[in-house]
Amino acid sequence: MKRTSFICIGALLFALATSFGYLWTYQRLDLMRSGVFLRESAASEQKLQESRGGGVRQLFASTMLERATLEQYFVHQDEVAGIVSRLEKLGAESGVVAEVSGIGIEGGSSSKLEGGVRSVDITLQGVGTRAAAEDFLRRLELFPQVLSVKEVSLEKLVNLETRGEKWRLAASLRIGVIHQ
């Protein structure tokens, strides 16, 4: 009986040892398999990121011509003073004595803007005949840069001495300025 008990206990211990061995081996294989899965996952994620990045780079390169065409319609930040003189010259060509009376920069002139488009509001006043004022407004419509007319007012001025008819033109304009 002692021998039978000893054999049963030995078989039980052997079965437990074998079970723990299998369990340990299974856990090690599971850890290795999950490590392989994580590495495969990371590799596929990296490939996906590279393909997305490559797509963005290709898109950026392929749209370069379109972006250059679009940018020429905006005023660059160092050209704002030139636009002011061009607007006044446009008035003179139309027969309107035009003068820029105010410039307002979106966000204030002290704010820093790294890249992007900012709006600049320009207040313009002028005096001329009605035909000259209408011609000036037509020329504004043909202005090559992005320019929107926010508000326009025409006021008839009557000069009793010369009996001439003059019109006062006031316009509020907005241009898009590219900051790079």
Secondary structure, DSSP 8 states (H G I E B T S, - for coil): -HHHHHHHHHHHHHHHHHHHHHHHHHHHHHHHHHHHHHHHHHHHHHHHHHHHHHHHHHHHHHTHHHHHHHHTTSEEGGGHHHHHHHHHHHHHHHT-EEEEEEEEETT-TTS---SEEEEEEEEEEEEE-HHHHHHHHHHHHT-SS-EEEEEEEEEEEE-TTT--EEEEEEEEEEEEEEE-
